[in-house]
Every structure is written in structure tokens, then in C-alpha cells.
Amino acid sequence: MLESKYLQENIENIKKLMNIPTLSHFETKSLGKLLRLSKIKQYEDGELIISEGDLDPWLFFLLSGKVRISKEGIDIAAIERTGEIFGEMRIITSLSRSASVYAIGNTVCLAVDTTAKDRLTGEDEISQFLLLLYKVFAEFVAMRLRLTSEELVIAKKKVQRLSEGNN
């Protein structure tokens, strides 16, 4: 893994973040805050990004490439859309990582250090920023829950057909 230093809050970096669909509705000021908490992390094919059971503080935005999510050694999902978030469940619940995440091909992520709030100034500034970040989390969690529900219905129908065929 290659890792940058914490990013600088400048207009060039803010413009780059504005091109990420997930972050396009953030205000310039909020994107600047995000930059101060972020690093660019680059991974090679097959490299571990998140390890199931860990307690690390990183939240990831996919910038390029693709990742696969695996739980107990079983692949459960893949993420390939620019700007998609992963690693958010650990931040929301404060529990250990529920799954592992691996790079597929060369993968680049914006990694946000959620424990680096000391890099922000002012209690109100921190609260507003965290509120925006949690709104983005909520949108992604709702979308993933909807997809999971659809997959569960398909699996239950398949099980029902199989059990009816054995009777």
C-alpha cells in the first residue's frame, strides 16, 4: 500500500472531490474539512484494505478500481462505482469490522481518519461536518439494505422451490 500524507485544504483538491458523485452535494467548506482528515491510499491487486475484526478508524471512498467484500471467507459483495463508501459500519456502530475488503486490480481510495477530529477547529464546525457525513452514511446504508432485502427474497424463493421439489 502506498499512502499520502494528510491532504491539504486547497481549491485544486476541493475541485477534485467535487467530481466524486457522493461528495458533489457537500459545500466547499465541508470538503475542505474532509481533506484535512484524509489521505490517498493506493492498493495492488489482492491487497487487504480492511481486515474483519479490526478496530481501525478509516472510512473509505473509492476513487478508482474495485474492491471485494468478504465475510468469514465468503465473498458477499463488490464495489466499483467511483465515490462509493465502504468501512462506514465500523464508524457508525463502533464495533469491530464486520467484513474484510480486498483490492481487485489497482485500487485508489480516499481514506478518512475519523479519529483525527483534532485537525478541525471549533465545536460547531465539527458537528456540522459530522452531520453531513452521517447523512451520506445513511443514504448508502439504506441503499445497501434495499439491495440486501431483494437478494434475501430471491434466496428464500430459491430455497422454497428446492424444498418443494424434495417433498
C-alpha positions as CSV (number, residue, x, y, z in Angstrom):
1,M,0.0,0.0,0.0
2,L,1.1,3.5,-0.8
3,E,-0.2,6.3,1.4
4,S,0.0,10.0,1.1
5,K,0.3,12.5,4.0
6,Y,-2.9,14.2,5.1
7,L,-4.3,16.2,2.2
8,Q,-4.1,20.0,2.0
9,E,-7.2,22.1,2.0
10,N,-6.8,23.9,-1.3
11,I,-9.1,24.7,-4.2
12,E,-7.5,22.2,-6.5
13,N,-8.1,19.3,-4.1
14,I,-11.6,20.6,-3.4
15,K,-12.4,20.6,-7.1
16,K,-11.3,17.0,-7.4
17,L,-13.6,16.0,-4.5
18,M,-16.5,17.8,-6.2
19,N,-16.2,15.5,-9.2
20,I,-17.0,12.5,-6.9
21,P,-20.8,11.9,-7.2
22,T,-21.1,11.1,-3.5
23,L,-19.4,14.3,-2.4
24,S,-20.8,16.7,-5.0
25,H,-23.6,17.9,-2.7
26,F,-21.1,18.9,0.0
27,E,-20.3,22.6,0.4
28,T,-16.8,23.7,-0.4
29,K,-16.1,24.4,3.3
30,S,-17.2,20.8,4.2
31,L,-15.0,19.3,1.5
32,G,-12.1,21.3,2.9
33,K,-12.7,19.7,6.3
34,L,-12.9,16.3,4.7
35,L,-9.5,16.9,3.1
36,R,-7.8,17.7,6.4
37,L,-8.9,14.3,7.7
38,S,-8.0,12.4,4.6
39,K,-5.1,10.5,2.9
40,I,-4.9,8.9,-0.5
41,K,-4.3,5.2,-0.2
42,Q,-3.3,3.0,-3.2
43,Y,-3.6,-0.8,-3.2
44,E,-2.4,-3.5,-5.5
45,D,-4.5,-6.4,-6.7
46,G,-5.5,-8.7,-3.8
47,E,-4.2,-6.4,-1.2
48,L,-6.1,-6.3,2.1
49,I,-7.7,-2.9,2.8
50,I,-9.9,-3.7,5.8
51,S,-9.5,-6.8,8.0
52,E,-12.6,-8.4,9.6
53,G,-12.4,-7.9,13.3
54,D,-10.1,-4.9,13.3
55,L,-10.9,-1.6,15.1
56,D,-9.2,0.8,12.8
57,P,-10.7,4.3,12.3
58,W,-10.7,4.6,8.5
59,L,-13.6,5.3,6.3
60,F,-13.1,4.9,2.5
61,F,-14.3,6.5,-0.7
62,L,-13.5,4.5,-3.8
63,L,-11.7,6.8,-6.3
64,S,-10.7,4.1,-8.8
65,G,-10.5,0.4,-9.2
66,K,-12.8,-2.1,-7.5
67,V,-13.0,-3.9,-4.1
68,R,-14.5,-7.2,-3.0
69,I,-16.1,-7.6,0.4
70,S,-15.7,-10.9,2.2
71,K,-17.2,-12.2,5.5
72,E,-15.8,-15.4,7.1
73,G,-14.0,-16.1,3.8
74,I,-17.2,-15.9,1.7
75,D,-17.4,-13.1,-0.9
76,I,-20.6,-11.1,-0.3
77,A,-20.3,-8.0,-2.5
78,A,-18.1,-6.0,-4.8
79,I,-17.9,-2.2,-5.1
80,E,-16.7,-0.5,-8.3
81,R,-18.5,2.8,-8.5
82,T,-16.4,5.9,-8.0
83,G,-17.3,7.7,-4.8
84,E,-18.9,4.7,-3.2
85,I,-18.3,4.3,0.5
86,F,-17.0,1.3,2.4
87,G,-15.9,0.8,6.0
88,E,-18.8,3.0,7.3
89,M,-20.4,0.4,9.6
90,R,-17.4,0.4,11.9
91,I,-17.7,4.2,12.2
92,I,-21.5,4.1,12.8
93,T,-21.5,1.3,15.4
94,S,-18.0,1.5,17.0
95,L,-18.0,-2.3,16.8
96,S,-15.1,-4.3,15.1
97,R,-15.0,-4.6,11.4
98,S,-17.8,-7.0,10.2
99,A,-16.0,-8.0,7.0
100,S,-12.7,-7.9,5.1
101,V,-12.2,-5.8,2.0
102,Y,-9.6,-6.6,-0.7
103,A,-8.5,-4.6,-3.8
104,I,-9.3,-6.0,-7.2
105,G,-6.7,-4.7,-9.5
106,N,-5.0,-1.4,-8.8
107,T,-7.3,0.5,-6.4
108,V,-7.2,4.0,-5.1
109,C,-9.2,5.3,-2.2
110,L,-9.7,8.5,-0.3
111,A,-9.3,7.3,3.3
112,V,-10.8,9.5,6.1
113,D,-9.3,9.2,9.6
114,T,-12.4,9.5,11.8
115,T,-10.2,9.9,14.9
116,A,-8.4,13.0,13.5
117,K,-11.2,15.4,14.5
118,D,-8.5,17.4,16.3
119,R,-7.5,18.6,12.8
120,L,-10.8,20.5,12.7
121,T,-11.4,23.7,14.6
122,G,-14.5,24.8,16.5
123,E,-17.1,22.5,18.1
124,D,-19.8,23.8,15.7
125,E,-17.6,23.1,12.7
126,I,-17.1,19.6,13.8
127,S,-20.8,19.0,14.5
128,Q,-21.9,20.3,11.1
129,F,-19.3,18.2,9.3
130,L,-20.2,15.0,11.1
131,L,-23.9,15.6,10.5
132,L,-23.2,15.8,6.7
133,L,-21.0,12.7,6.8
134,Y,-23.7,10.7,8.7
135,K,-26.3,11.8,6.1
136,V,-24.1,10.3,3.4
137,F,-23.7,7.1,5.5
138,A,-27.5,6.9,5.9
139,E,-28.1,7.1,2.2
140,F,-25.6,4.3,1.5
141,V,-26.8,2.1,4.3
142,A,-30.4,2.5,3.1
143,M,-29.4,1.6,-0.5
144,R,-27.4,-1.4,0.6
145,L,-30.3,-2.6,2.9
146,R,-32.7,-2.4,0.0
147,L,-30.4,-4.5,-2.2
148,T,-29.8,-7.0,0.6
149,S,-33.6,-7.3,1.1
150,E,-34.0,-8.0,-2.6
151,E,-31.3,-10.7,-2.5
152,L,-32.8,-12.3,0.6
153,V,-36.2,-12.6,-1.2
154,I,-34.5,-14.2,-4.2
155,A,-32.7,-16.7,-1.9
156,K,-35.8,-17.5,0.1
157,K,-37.8,-18.2,-3.1
158,K,-35.0,-20.5,-4.3
159,V,-34.9,-22.4,-1.0
160,Q,-38.7,-22.7,-1.1
161,R,-38.6,-24.1,-4.7
162,L,-35.9,-26.5,-3.7
163,S,-37.7,-27.7,-0.6
164,E,-41.0,-28.1,-2.6
165,G,-39.1,-30.2,-5.1
166,N,-37.9,-32.6,-2.4
167,N,-41.3,-33.2,-1.0
